[in-house]
Amino acid sequence: MDSATSELPLQRTPLADAAETGLKIIVVGGFGVGKTTLVRSVSEIRPLNTEEVMTQAGEGIDETAGVERKTTTTVAFDFGRISLSEQMVLYLFGAPGQERFWFLWDRLFSGTLGAVVLVDTRRMADSWYAIDRLEHHKTPFVVAVNRFDGDESRFTLDEIRQALALGEHVPMIDCDARVRGSVKEVLIALVDHLYTLALAQERTP
């Protein structure tokens, strides 16, 4: 899908000398859901990505139903950065979506503060593995539904929550991974969720 040119990130933003706290967030989801686009949209630096052209070697291995026009794929991870303040920096890691690269996920989860599960309503079942791994690692997460152009299904968030068997404690939000402002709202929802969980833990005797 095309990126909104008005939302392109700044290309050269030096890290402040005062930065001393790095917070790690991981973006997970199925193949072709928009993880690379999300990181690219919101990063203040030119993102590091490991996209490679898809070849015939992946035919019959990578499930491309619903994303037939996709020509590249992430083979390791995406990386972007957002400065929250002079002292605090948010590091974004986008995990590869294909099953053959899932072995990388456990390493990417190490040291993660929280996660965003990006969902494509055309391929909702692709989100189950991501949710399962996050729950296994006890990593807090929010679910962001990437509303693609031409998304005629228009499943409501409640319907998606039911399809993914998620409890009411998991925040869900609509987004457009191409638009920086929309992605910021997703990250704010995650930070609010983490803050709420931290307060609840402090109040627990």
C-alpha positions, 0 to 999 in steps of 0.5 A: 500500500502507498505511503502518505507523502505528507507523513514521511518521517524526518531523515536526519534526527540526531539522538540527544546527548542527554538521552539515558533511558531506552524503551523497547517496543515490538510490533508483531503480526501476520505477513503483509499486515503493515509492520514495516509501514508502521515503523517507517511512518512514525520513526524520526530517523530513516528506519533500518529495514531488512526487506528483500524481494520475494522470489519463487523460492518462497512459493508454497511456503509463504501464504500470500492470500489477500496480499498477492501484490506484495513484492518484498518481505522482511527477513530479520526486523525493522527498526525505528526511533522516537524521542519522547523527551531529552532523556527518554527514547522509544525504540521500535522493532518490527518482527518478520511475519512469515512462519519461517522467521518466527524463530527470531521472535523470542530474541526480539521479545527480550527486554521488550516493555510492550507490544503492538499486534497489528491486525489485517481483517482479511487475515485475522487468523495470522494474528493468533501466533503473535498473541500466543507468543506475547501471552507466553512471554507475559508481555503486555500488548494492544491490538491495532486494526490496520484499516486498508484501502478497500477494507469492505469487511468493516468488522467492528472492534468488538467482532474482532475481539471476539474472533481473536478471543481477547478479553476486555482488558486488552485495548483495541484501536483502529489505525492507518499504518501509513499515517504518522498521527494514527500510529502515534495514537496506537503508541499512546494507547500502549503507553497508557495501558502499560501505565495502568498495569504498573499502577495496578501492580503497585496497589497489589499488596 
